[in-house]
């Protein structure tokens, strides 16, 4: 069960980590609620997979139509969940107050390089 949990949430953590490095306006509230929305979508998919199992090849699919429609191929779902998390985190970060510049200047990758070269001289 732990492996299933990892499969459904590792994309969220990756996108949030990358966004903190490259997106200066990324806020804590945006990261938190983006992760919660992504985790909810991943948990929904996990529960759907556990309740309505895909039938083996050659057998009739007796799942409800809505369950068949929501269980598309895993890699497409991974892309959907990755994009959903990123969009929600960005939108929510833009709607909330930004982190003060003195707290962000070292943590953002591109600004960090600028300050590193400036301090080096």
N, CA and C atoms as a LAMMPS dump frame, in Angstrom:
ITEM: TIMESTEP
0
ITEM: NUMBER OF ATOMS
363
ITEM: BOX BOUNDS ff ff ff
-5.0000000000000000e+02 5.0000000000000000e+02
-5.0000000000000000e+02 5.0000000000000000e+02
-5.0000000000000000e+02 5.0000000000000000e+02
ITEM: ATOMS id mol type element x y z
1 1 1 N 0.821 -1.194 0
2 1 2 C 0 0 0
3 1 3 C 0.867 1.262 0
4 2 1 N 2.05 1.185 0.644
5 2 2 C 2.924 2.34 0.669
6 2 3 C 3.424 2.69 -0.736
7 3 1 N 3.667 1.678 -1.554
8 3 2 C 4.117 1.919 -2.92
9 3 3 C 3.029 2.645 -3.704
10 4 1 N 1.773 2.263 -3.514
11 4 2 C 0.681 2.943 -4.21
12 4 3 C 0.598 4.404 -3.805
13 5 1 N 0.777 4.692 -2.512
14 5 2 C 0.76 6.077 -2.058
15 5 3 C 1.881 6.885 -2.684
16 6 1 N 3.047 6.284 -2.822
17 6 2 C 4.182 6.973 -3.438
18 6 3 C 3.904 7.263 -4.903
19 7 1 N 3.317 6.303 -5.604
20 7 2 C 3.03 6.482 -7.025
21 7 3 C 2.084 7.655 -7.238
22 8 1 N 1.124 7.836 -6.355
23 8 2 C 0.123 8.869 -6.558
24 8 3 C 0.549 10.243 -6.078
25 9 1 N 1.641 10.387 -5.334
26 9 2 C 2.013 11.713 -4.848
27 9 3 C 3.402 12.19 -5.25
28 10 1 N 4.239 11.376 -5.863
29 10 2 C 5.598 11.838 -6.157
30 10 3 C 5.616 12.928 -7.212
31 11 1 N 4.66 12.95 -8.125
32 11 2 C 4.609 14.001 -9.142
33 11 3 C 4.34 15.355 -8.5
34 12 1 N 3.513 15.362 -7.467
35 12 2 C 3.179 16.613 -6.791
36 12 3 C 4.397 17.21 -6.127
37 13 1 N 5.135 16.389 -5.432
38 13 2 C 6.302 16.885 -4.721
39 13 3 C 7.37 17.374 -5.696
40 14 1 N 7.509 16.714 -6.827
41 14 2 C 8.497 17.118 -7.823
42 14 3 C 8.154 18.489 -8.397
43 15 1 N 6.905 18.689 -8.807
44 15 2 C 6.546 19.982 -9.407
45 15 3 C 6.641 21.1 -8.383
46 16 1 N 6.264 20.849 -7.145
47 16 2 C 6.355 21.892 -6.126
48 16 3 C 7.81 22.246 -5.837
49 17 1 N 8.683 21.248 -5.81
50 17 2 C 10.097 21.511 -5.575
51 17 3 C 10.691 22.34 -6.716
52 18 1 N 10.373 21.983 -7.954
53 18 2 C 10.903 22.725 -9.102
54 18 3 C 10.347 24.143 -9.154
55 19 1 N 9.088 24.303 -8.778
56 19 2 C 8.504 25.645 -8.817
57 19 3 C 9.126 26.554 -7.767
58 20 1 N 9.51 26.014 -6.608
59 20 2 C 10.156 26.858 -5.609
60 20 3 C 11.53 27.33 -6.079
61 21 1 N 12.164 26.558 -6.953
62 21 2 C 13.474 26.958 -7.453
63 21 3 C 13.398 28.022 -8.535
64 22 1 N 12.39 27.941 -9.401
65 22 2 C 12.376 28.799 -10.59
66 22 3 C 11.278 29.864 -10.62
67 23 1 N 10.32 29.827 -9.72
68 23 2 C 9.197 30.763 -9.763
69 23 3 C 9.262 31.639 -8.52
70 24 1 N 9.653 32.888 -8.715
71 24 2 C 9.906 33.776 -7.588
72 24 3 C 8.642 34.123 -6.809
73 25 1 N 7.484 34.166 -7.44
74 25 2 C 6.249 34.555 -6.768
75 25 3 C 5.537 33.388 -6.095
76 26 1 N 6.176 32.245 -6.036
77 26 2 C 5.576 31.057 -5.428
78 26 3 C 5.434 31.274 -3.924
79 27 1 N 4.227 31.067 -3.399
80 27 2 C 3.984 31.301 -1.968
81 27 3 C 3.711 29.993 -1.241
82 28 1 N 3.777 30.063 0.063
83 28 2 C 3.548 28.879 0.89
84 28 3 C 2.101 28.416 0.766
85 29 1 N 1.167 29.355 0.738
86 29 2 C -0.248 28.99 0.607
87 29 3 C -0.522 28.332 -0.737
88 30 1 N 0.087 28.842 -1.79
89 30 2 C -0.082 28.253 -3.114
90 30 3 C 0.473 26.841 -3.174
91 31 1 N 1.637 26.635 -2.559
92 31 2 C 2.24 25.297 -2.537
93 31 3 C 1.369 24.331 -1.745
94 32 1 N 0.893 24.768 -0.586
95 32 2 C 0.087 23.887 0.264
96 32 3 C -1.211 23.489 -0.415
97 33 1 N -1.966 24.469 -0.899
98 33 2 C -3.271 24.149 -1.487
99 33 3 C -3.136 23.485 -2.849
100 34 1 N -2.086 23.787 -3.586
101 34 2 C -1.826 23.056 -4.824
102 34 3 C -1.544 21.589 -4.546
103 35 1 N -0.757 21.335 -3.484
104 35 2 C -0.467 19.948 -3.093
105 35 3 C -1.725 19.247 -2.606
106 36 1 N -2.57 19.952 -1.854
107 36 2 C -3.808 19.328 -1.361
108 36 3 C -4.748 18.968 -2.509
109 37 1 N -4.854 19.841 -3.486
110 37 2 C -5.705 19.549 -4.648
111 37 3 C -5.138 18.367 -5.43
112 38 1 N -3.837 18.347 -5.622
113 38 2 C -3.2 17.227 -6.313
114 38 3 C -3.326 15.92 -5.55
115 39 1 N -3.177 15.979 -4.21
116 39 2 C -3.339 14.775 -3.397
117 39 3 C -4.778 14.273 -3.422
118 40 1 N -5.734 15.199 -3.414
119 40 2 C -7.135 14.796 -3.502
120 40 3 C -7.401 14.094 -4.835
121 41 1 N -6.877 14.648 -5.922
122 41 2 C -7.063 14.015 -7.232
123 41 3 C -6.385 12.646 -7.28
124 42 1 N -5.197 12.525 -6.696
125 42 2 C -4.501 11.238 -6.651
126 42 3 C -5.222 10.234 -5.769
127 43 1 N -5.727 10.692 -4.63
128 43 2 C -6.481 9.808 -3.742
129 43 3 C -7.776 9.336 -4.374
130 44 1 N -8.424 10.237 -5.119
131 44 2 C -9.651 9.856 -5.824
132 44 3 C -9.362 8.77 -6.846
133 45 1 N -8.268 8.928 -7.571
134 45 2 C -7.887 7.912 -8.562
135 45 3 C -7.534 6.586 -7.881
136 46 1 N -6.838 6.647 -6.751
137 46 2 C -6.477 5.442 -6.009
138 46 3 C -7.722 4.701 -5.536
139 47 1 N -8.661 5.421 -4.941
140 47 2 C -9.902 4.798 -4.464
141 47 3 C -10.698 4.232 -5.627
142 48 1 N -10.747 4.956 -6.715
143 48 2 C -11.459 4.472 -7.902
144 48 3 C -10.83 3.186 -8.438
145 49 1 N -9.5 3.112 -8.424
146 49 2 C -8.823 1.892 -8.875
147 49 3 C -9.063 0.718 -7.936
148 50 1 N -9.179 0.995 -6.642
149 50 2 C -9.4 -0.08 -5.684
150 50 3 C -10.839 -0.588 -5.705
151 51 1 N -11.8 0.303 -5.929
152 51 2 C -13.212 -0.102 -5.938
153 51 3 C -13.597 -0.734 -7.266
154 52 1 N -13.282 -0.061 -8.363
155 52 2 C -13.649 -0.541 -9.698
156 52 3 C -12.399 -1.03 -10.416
157 53 1 N -12.077 -2.27 -10.218
158 53 2 C -10.88 -2.85 -10.846
159 53 3 C -11.11 -3.063 -12.338
160 54 1 N -10.057 -2.863 -13.109
161 54 2 C -10.123 -3.083 -14.547
162 54 3 C -10.226 -4.589 -14.806
163 55 1 N -11.201 -5.016 -15.609
164 55 2 C -11.328 -6.459 -15.873
165 55 3 C -10.195 -6.959 -16.767
166 56 1 N -9.848 -8.244 -16.654
167 56 2 C -8.801 -8.808 -17.51
168 56 3 C -9.212 -8.777 -18.985
169 57 1 N -8.251 -8.956 -19.865
170 57 2 C -8.526 -8.952 -21.303
171 57 3 C -9.525 -10.05 -21.662
172 58 1 N -10.441 -9.732 -22.522
173 58 2 C -11.409 -10.702 -23.005
174 58 3 C -12.685 -10.763 -22.177
175 59 1 N -12.686 -10.171 -20.981
176 59 2 C -13.884 -10.175 -20.148
177 59 3 C -14.661 -8.885 -20.357
178 60 1 N -15.963 -8.971 -20.122
179 60 2 C -16.835 -7.812 -20.3
180 60 3 C -16.601 -6.81 -19.167
181 61 1 N -16.59 -5.55 -19.526
182 61 2 C -16.392 -4.483 -18.55
183 61 3 C -17.75 -4.077 -17.992
184 62 1 N -18.031 -4.442 -16.731
185 62 2 C -19.332 -4.152 -16.131
186 62 3 C -19.279 -2.965 -15.167
187 63 1 N -18.22 -2.175 -15.226
188 63 2 C -18.137 -0.985 -14.392
189 63 3 C -19.106 0.075 -14.906
190 64 1 N -19.535 1.01 -14.041
191 64 2 C -20.376 2.115 -14.523
192 64 3 C -19.643 2.941 -15.58
193 65 1 N -20.406 3.584 -16.445
194 65 2 C -19.807 4.377 -17.541
195 65 3 C -18.921 5.498 -17.015
196 66 1 N -19.332 6.162 -15.93
197 66 2 C -18.531 7.259 -15.408
198 66 3 C -17.193 6.75 -14.864
199 67 1 N -17.185 5.547 -14.284
200 67 2 C -15.938 4.977 -13.778
201 67 3 C -15.022 4.577 -14.932
202 68 1 N -15.6 4.097 -16.017
203 68 2 C -14.799 3.758 -17.197
204 68 3 C -14.171 5.012 -17.793
205 69 1 N -14.947 6.102 -17.811
206 69 2 C -14.453 7.349 -18.402
207 69 3 C -13.338 7.971 -17.554
208 70 1 N -13.406 7.828 -16.231
209 70 2 C -12.405 8.439 -15.358
210 70 3 C -11.136 7.621 -15.225
211 71 1 N -11.16 6.374 -15.625
212 71 2 C -9.972 5.544 -15.495
213 71 3 C -9.238 5.446 -16.829
214 72 1 N -8.665 6.584 -17.247
215 72 2 C -7.857 6.557 -18.46
216 72 3 C -6.443 6.123 -18.115
217 73 1 N -5.621 5.907 -19.102
218 73 2 C -4.292 5.328 -18.943
219 73 3 C -3.468 6.105 -17.916
220 74 1 N -2.644 5.397 -17.151
221 74 2 C -1.941 5.975 -16.012
222 74 3 C -1.03 7.14 -16.389
223 75 1 N -0.309 7.052 -17.485
224 75 2 C 0.61 8.125 -17.847
225 75 3 C -0.142 9.399 -18.228
226 76 1 N -1.308 9.256 -18.847
227 76 2 C -2.12 10.438 -19.131
228 76 3 C -2.647 11.035 -17.836
229 77 1 N -2.993 10.168 -16.902
230 77 2 C -3.452 10.665 -15.604
231 77 3 C -2.308 11.367 -14.869
232 78 1 N -1.096 10.83 -14.964
233 78 2 C 0.057 11.456 -14.323
234 78 3 C 0.283 12.861 -14.892
235 79 1 N 0.174 13 -16.204
236 79 2 C 0.317 14.314 -16.83
237 79 3 C -0.797 15.255 -16.39
238 80 1 N -2.017 14.742 -16.308
239 80 2 C -3.153 15.552 -15.851
240 80 3 C -2.93 16.022 -14.42
241 81 1 N -2.536 15.126 -13.529
242 81 2 C -2.353 15.476 -12.123
243 81 3 C -1.168 16.428 -11.946
244 82 1 N -0.104 16.218 -12.682
245 82 2 C 1.064 17.096 -12.669
246 82 3 C 0.653 18.511 -13.083
247 83 1 N -0.102 18.616 -14.18
248 83 2 C -0.542 19.918 -14.687
249 83 3 C -1.537 20.577 -13.743
250 84 1 N -2.467 19.79 -13.197
251 84 2 C -3.456 20.324 -12.259
252 84 3 C -2.767 20.912 -11.036
253 85 1 N -1.803 20.21 -10.498
254 85 2 C -1.071 20.695 -9.328
255 85 3 C -0.319 21.978 -9.652
256 86 1 N 0.359 22.014 -10.781
257 86 2 C 1.13 23.202 -11.162
258 86 3 C 0.234 24.41 -11.38
259 87 1 N -0.847 24.227 -12.112
260 87 2 C -1.754 25.353 -12.399
261 87 3 C -2.393 25.868 -11.12
262 88 1 N -2.878 24.967 -10.275
263 88 2 C -3.502 25.394 -9.016
264 88 3 C -2.502 26.106 -8.115
265 89 1 N -1.286 25.587 -8.021
266 89 2 C -0.276 26.221 -7.175
267 89 3 C 0.099 27.604 -7.703
268 90 1 N 0.226 27.751 -9.008
269 90 2 C 0.577 29.056 -9.589
270 90 3 C -0.551 30.054 -9.393
271 91 1 N -1.779 29.648 -9.7
272 91 2 C -2.926 30.559 -9.556
273 91 3 C -3.091 30.978 -8.101
274 92 1 N -3.022 30.033 -7.179
275 92 2 C -3.176 30.369 -5.769
276 92 3 C -2.009 31.202 -5.253
277 93 1 N -0.819 30.981 -5.776
278 93 2 C 0.322 31.805 -5.381
279 93 3 C 0.168 33.238 -5.868
280 94 1 N -0.393 33.411 -7.051
281 94 2 C -0.605 34.761 -7.574
282 94 3 C -1.733 35.484 -6.844
283 95 1 N -2.664 34.728 -6.269
284 95 2 C -3.784 35.344 -5.543
285 95 3 C -3.447 35.674 -4.087
286 96 1 N -2.374 35.127 -3.563
287 96 2 C -1.984 35.384 -2.176
288 96 3 C -0.811 36.351 -2.135
289 97 1 N -0.51 36.821 -0.93
290 97 2 C 0.593 37.772 -0.759
291 97 3 C 1.926 37.077 -1.027
292 98 1 N 2.815 37.72 -1.778
293 98 2 C 4.116 37.094 -2.062
294 98 3 C 5.016 37.095 -0.831
295 99 1 N 5.995 36.227 -0.853
296 99 2 C 7.002 36.167 0.21
297 99 3 C 7.919 37.384 0.042
298 100 1 N 8.336 38.049 1.125
299 100 2 C 9.227 39.215 0.99
300 100 3 C 10.5 38.873 0.221
301 101 1 N 10.988 39.845 -0.569
302 101 2 C 12.133 39.614 -1.446
303 101 3 C 13.392 39.21 -0.683
304 102 1 N 13.587 39.714 0.52
305 102 2 C 14.804 39.345 1.253
306 102 3 C 14.788 37.874 1.681
307 103 1 N 13.609 37.27 1.767
308 103 2 C 13.522 35.843 2.1
309 103 3 C 13.652 34.962 0.869
310 104 1 N 13.391 35.505 -0.32
311 104 2 C 13.37 34.716 -1.546
312 104 3 C 14.675 34.797 -2.303
313 105 1 N 15.436 35.849 -2.125
314 105 2 C 16.576 36.117 -3.001
315 105 3 C 17.597 34.976 -3.062
316 106 1 N 17.782 34.238 -1.995
317 106 2 C 18.772 33.168 -2.005
318 106 3 C 18.168 31.864 -2.506
319 107 1 N 16.869 31.658 -2.292
320 107 2 C 16.278 30.364 -2.614
321 107 3 C 15.899 30.201 -4.082
322 108 1 N 15.697 31.273 -4.799
323 108 2 C 15.354 31.16 -6.21
324 108 3 C 16.646 30.96 -6.997
325 109 1 N 16.65 29.958 -7.853
326 109 2 C 17.875 29.505 -8.515
327 109 3 C 18.573 30.626 -9.289
328 110 1 N 17.842 31.3 -10.161
329 110 2 C 18.478 32.301 -11.013
330 110 3 C 18.961 33.505 -10.203
331 111 1 N 18.185 33.925 -9.239
332 111 2 C 18.616 35.045 -8.4
333 111 3 C 19.776 34.616 -7.511
334 112 1 N 19.787 33.349 -7.113
335 112 2 C 20.878 32.84 -6.29
336 112 3 C 22.202 32.897 -7.025
337 113 1 N 22.182 32.574 -8.317
338 113 2 C 23.41 32.671 -9.106
339 113 3 C 23.876 34.12 -9.201
340 114 1 N 22.92 35.027 -9.375
341 114 2 C 23.264 36.436 -9.479
342 114 3 C 23.926 36.92 -8.188
343 115 1 N 23.314 36.583 -7.05
344 115 2 C 23.865 37.035 -5.774
345 115 3 C 25.175 36.328 -5.463
346 116 1 N 25.327 35.093 -5.864
347 116 2 C 26.568 34.355 -5.627
348 116 3 C 27.726 35.015 -6.381
349 117 1 N 27.494 35.393 -7.622
350 117 2 C 28.541 36.054 -8.406
351 117 3 C 28.838 37.455 -7.86
352 118 1 N 27.802 38.121 -7.36
353 118 2 C 27.982 39.452 -6.819
354 118 3 C 28.793 39.425 -5.529
355 119 1 N 28.534 38.433 -4.674
356 119 2 C 29.25 38.321 -3.402
357 119 3 C 30.7 37.887 -3.633
358 120 1 N 30.909 37.086 -4.662
359 120 2 C 32.229 36.514 -4.947
360 120 3 C 33.278 37.594 -5.245
361 121 1 N 32.88 38.721 -5.819
362 121 2 C 33.848 39.751 -6.209
363 121 3 C 34.407 40.527 -5.053
